[in-house]
Amino acid sequence: MSTESSPLLPKTGMRDPSIASLHPAEEKLQPVASVEIEDQAEAAVIHRAAEVLGDRSDALRWLGIPVRALDYATPISLLHDSKGREQVLSVLGRLEHGVL
């Protein structure tokens, strides 16, 4: 499709209607899991989860799954305050020692 054949392209300012042109190669899309964590306390819990569960990928997956020991809350939803972080760390400790 050329720009001459589409009356909309000049109005949008797009030169090439292909999907590749919408996301230039130099712009890398980042996965949600790689979003930087600004809160050091939250980062510490995520680091601890990676230690207990084996790696960061497994930890991030676990953080998004409802956990029975947390009354079916997702661990990530509890990281916003110190009480929630303590609960998640407690569960991780029990997992590490085979209690859960």
Secondary structure, DSSP 8 states (H G I E B T S, - for coil): --TTT-SHHHHHT-S--SHHHHS-TTS----GGGS----HHHHHHHHHHHHHHSSHHHHHHHHTS-BGGGTTB-GGGGTTSHHHHHHHHHHHHHHHTT--
